[in-house]
Amino acid sequence: MTDEVGAARVAGATAILAGLAMVAWAAANWLTHGAFDTGDPAVGALALRAGRLLNVAWNLLLLPTALLLWARLRGMREHALLVFTVSGVGSLFLWALGAATQITPLLEVTYLLLSGIWWAGVGGALRREARAVGTFTVILGVFSLWDATLTFFDVPFALYLTAGPKLPLSIVWDFWIGMYLLHGAATNRR
């Protein structure tokens, strides 16, 4: 097994684990009527810590994916891809930091903006080798940029709902990119 195949396996597996962490977070948040979003102490300190841990895990588990995509795609638009990847890594760290501590409006706008730059940029480069997953990644990036814009301007809730697809799309992306990377690792092994 080559280093590239091993790295693709790790990145694919951690992306899928990230998706599972976010599904678990979303399910538990729904079952507690949004307690993870509000920090409602009625659910208990242990449950709130578990929710934070799942959110932190969701972000940090995507780091191998961000780095692998940079390594695989960097020959296409090397300098731009470095900016996109630094944005992605920064967004993942900031999102994890916010989940572990407290999400402020400025922090939220920053990580949404950086995520949007990452997904839109990497998705554009990814389209050359995988049109469907690349296009989906660009769409996710646009939703994240839209979410950052709406959050920055603190718009009415009804308008904010137009950014709502970002979270479910990001969960789908975790699984899709994970399977894409694992499939590529299996194909390259032969």
ABEGO torsion letter per residue (X at the ends): XBAAAAAAAAAAAAAAAAAAAAAAAAAAAAAAGGAAAAGBAAAEAAAAAAAAAAAAAAAAAAAAAAAAAAAAAAAABAAAAAAAAAAAAAAAAAAAAAAABBBBAAAAAAAAAAAAAAAAAAAAAAAAABAAAAAAAAAAAAAAAAAAAAAAAGBBAAAAAAAAAAAAAAAAAAAAAAAAAAAAAAAAAX
